[in-house]
Each structure stands twice: as structure tokens, then as C-alpha cells.
């Protein structure tokens, strides 16, 4: 999956189906101290149109599949 800065994405989490704008993609360490890609997602809204906190999502293929990430 190709996700770029400026894309609007949608994903499923415990908070429900969320969508937001990818504002930044960067490399940083994960909990296992391995370097991986992270996406900062801003202007996050839930299914009811309520704004949520901005989030960083792990941008590895496995995580994106698990969270059912789609580019809108």
C-alpha cells in the first residue's frame, strides 16, 4: 500500500472507524528499539464526526493490514 503525506486515510480501532490526514511520515524507534516508519495523522474524526486526538500510527505492512487502513 502506498501512503503519502497529504493522503486522507481511514482505519479501524477500538474507538471505531476513524479517518484523518497524514501530515508526516518519519523513521523512528518502536518498542523493540527497531527503526520503522511512523505516520502522524491529524484532524482525526470518528464515525459521528467528532474530532479525536492526533495519532501516530506504525506504518509497517502488517500493522496497516491489521488496522484495515485504506486511502480515501
N, C-alpha and C positions, 0 to 999 in steps of 0.2 A: 504494500500500500504506500502510495506517495502522498505525504502530507507536507505542506509548505507553510511558511509564515503567511498569515493573511487568510488561510482557509477557515471556513466555519465547519466545525465537526460536531458530531452527536455521539454519545456513548451511554451505556447503561451502567449504573452503580447502585449501591444500596439506597441512595437518595432518589432513585428513579431514573428516568430518561432525561439526560441533560444535554445542552448544546452550548457552544461558546466559540470564541475567536482565538485561533492560535496566534499569539503575539510574539513568541520567542521559542527557538529550538536551540538547545545547547548541550554540550557534553559535560557530565559531572559524575561523581561517585554515587553508587547505590549503597544499600545497607551492607552488602557483602564487600564493599570497598573496590568494586569493579567499575570501570568507566562505561557509561551508557548514555544514550540520548534522552533528554527530558524536554517536554513541551510545556510552556506556560500558556494556560488557557484563561482568557479574561472574558468579561461580560457574560458569565455563565448564567443561564436561566433554566428553570425546571419546566415540567410539562404544564404547570399552571401559570407560567410566565413570570414567576417570582425570581428575582435576582439572588444568586448564591455567591459564595466566596470564590475568588480566583483560585485556580488549582495548578499544580504541576503534575503532569501525567508522564509515566515512564513510556518511552516511545519505541520499545522493543517489539518485534513482531508478535511474540507470544502474549504480551500484555495487551496490545491493541486488539488481538483476536478475542481474548478473554473478556475485555470490556465492550466488545461489539462496536468498535469505533468505526464511524462512517464519515466520509467527507460529503458535505451537503452542497 
